[in-house]
Structure formats: C-alpha cells, structure tokens
Amino acid sequence: MHTTYHKISARERDTAPRFYYKRTRSYTCFERIKQFFRLLIAFLFTQVGVCGLVALYMVMGAFLFASLEAESQMEQVGCSVTSGVFQYRAKKIAQKCHNSI
C-alpha cells in the first residue's frame, strides 16, 4: 500500500515555510490586553479556576474578619489598641534606635 502524499527531500522540508496558511500579524497593545483578559476569563471558568477563586475568597474573608474583629476583641479584654503588644514593640524599636546612636 502506498501513501497518497508526495515525498519531499530533507532540504525542501527545511527551506519550506512551516505554515503556508498562517501569516504573522502585529497586534496592537489594546488587542493584546483584550486577548489576555479573554484567556484569563476562560481559565477562571474552568474547574481549576473556580477552585482558585473560592480559595482566594476564603483567604480574603479570613483577613477581613480578623481585621474587623480585632478592635472589638481588644475592647472585651480591656486593652486599647495602643497598649499591650503594640506598646511593647514601640519601646523595643525606640531602644534599638537609641542604642545605635
């Protein structure tokens, strides 16, 4: 059984263009950005992208919750924001600066 395509030499294969139908085109900056966001949105709607978005949402929610509740927790304990650990760190930094002078 013979193949239906014609055989070409290695020299012809190396000199022939790889894609006859494809022409290189220069894209504008807007078109590149548009293509990037199109691919990004397409990726985000895959299963991997949705799992990543859920994980990011949970991490951001944890930080937001901690920042919102920190003030009320300090009031319940009876500390002000400027006392306790914050004041201790400020003293340590002041001592380091004083000792280096």
C-alpha positions in Angstrom: 0.0 0.0 0.0 1.4 3.4 -1.0 0.9 6.7 0.6 -1.1 9.4 -1.1 1.2 12.3 -0.4 4.3 13.0 -2.3 7.7 12.6 -0.8 10.0 15.6 -0.4 13.6 15.8 0.4 15.0 17.0 3.7 16.4 20.1 2.0 13.0 21.0 0.7 11.4 20.4 4.1 13.9 22.7 5.8 13.5 25.5 3.3 9.7 25.3 3.0 7.7 27.5 5.4 6.2 25.7 8.3 2.7 27.0 7.9 1.6 28.1 4.5 -1.7 29.5 5.6 -0.6 31.4 8.7 0.7 34.9 8.3 2.4 36.8 11.1 0.4 39.8 12.2 1.4 42.6 14.5 -1.1 43.2 17.3 -1.8 46.5 19.0 -1.4 46.9 22.7 -5.2 47.0 23.1 -5.6 43.8 21.2 -3.0 42.0 23.3 -4.7 43.2 26.6 -8.1 42.2 25.2 -6.8 38.7 24.3 -5.1 38.3 27.7 -8.3 39.1 29.6 -10.3 36.8 27.2 -7.9 33.9 28.1 -8.0 34.8 31.8 -11.7 34.7 32.0 -11.8 31.5 30.0 -9.4 30.0 32.5 -11.3 31.2 35.6 -14.4 29.4 34.4 -12.7 26.1 34.4 -12.8 23.8 37.4 -9.2 24.8 38.4 -10.0 28.5 38.1 -13.2 28.2 40.1 -11.4 26.3 42.9 -8.7 29.0 42.9 -11.3 31.8 43.1 -13.0 30.0 46.1 -9.7 29.6 47.9 -8.8 33.3 47.3 -12.3 34.3 48.5 -11.8 32.3 51.7 -8.4 33.8 52.5 -9.5 37.3 51.8 -12.6 36.7 54.0 -10.4 35.4 56.9 -8.2 38.5 56.8 -11.2 40.8 56.6 -12.9 39.0 59.5 -9.7 39.3 61.6 -9.3 43.0 60.9 -13.0 43.7 61.7 -13.0 41.7 64.9 -9.6 42.8 66.3 -10.9 46.1 67.7 -13.9 44.5 69.5 -11.7 41.7 70.9 -9.3 44.3 72.3 -12.2 46.2 74.0 -13.5 42.9 75.5 -10.1 42.2 77.0 -9.8 45.7 78.3 -6.8 46.8 76.3 -6.6 49.7 74.0 -5.1 49.4 70.6 -2.1 51.5 71.7 -1.3 49.3 74.7 0.0 45.8 75.1 1.9 44.2 72.3 1.9 47.4 70.2 3.4 49.5 73.0 6.0 46.8 73.8 7.1 46.7 70.1 7.3 50.5 70.0 9.5 50.5 73.1 11.8 47.9 71.6 12.2 49.9 68.4 12.9 53.1 70.4 15.6 51.3 72.4 17.3 49.9 69.2 17.3 53.4 67.7 18.7 54.9 71.0 21.4 52.2 71.3 22.6 52.7 67.7 23.1 56.4 68.2 
